[in-house]
Amino acid sequence: MSRLNDFLTEAGVFFLATTDKDRPKLRPLGAHFEIDGKVLFGVGDFKEVYAQMQANPLVEIAACKPNAEWLRYTGRAVFETDPKYASAALDAMPDLKKIYNDETGHKLMMFHLEDAKAVVIQLMGEGTPID
């Protein structure tokens, strides 16, 4: 997982693909962190992306580093039930506390991918799986 987390950190922005009924949806994300052997991501409980992932948890994350090396990470989104993950994310990214707090009522929903495959691909090259 460390290699995956490091890749996402170097890329900065990455993209999460979901489906909305029969249409693909893609959005940029940047927040992620590694804890308990998992790379975790967060989305707001009030956002369409959360509803889309509840309806169909199969997602894909794509990222590209400045050297044109890119990552494809595909799996099933599993939302964490332990609030320690959202607390850790908010502590690591305090600006998010402006959105996710008791006053707004919005919750940060943390997820990781299971049954996942990660492949790093060199520009015009073959993919190399990340274990």
C-alpha positions, 0 to 999 in steps of 0.5 A: 500500500505504501507504493500506491500511497506514494504514487498518489502523493507524487501525482497530487491530483487524481481522478475517481470514476463512478457511474450515475445510472448508465453514465460515467462520472469522473471527478478530481480528488487529492485527499488520501492517506495510509492507515492500518495498511489501507489507503483511504479516500474521503467523500462527503455524505451529501455529494452525488459521488457518495450516492453513486458509490452506494448504488454501485461500489465499483470504481476506478482511480487514475493518476498521472505523475509529471514524468507521464507515469500513470496509475490505474487502481480499480476495485470495490469501494468499502466505506469505513464504519469506525469514526477514527478514520474520518477524525484522522483525515480531518486532523491531517487536512484541517481545511476540511473541517470548514465543510465537515462539522456539526454546524453544516451536518456534513460527514466525511465518509472514508473508504478504501478499495477491496478486491482491488488491482493497481497497475503502474504504466510507463508512457507507451509501456506495459503495466506493472502491478502493484502488490 
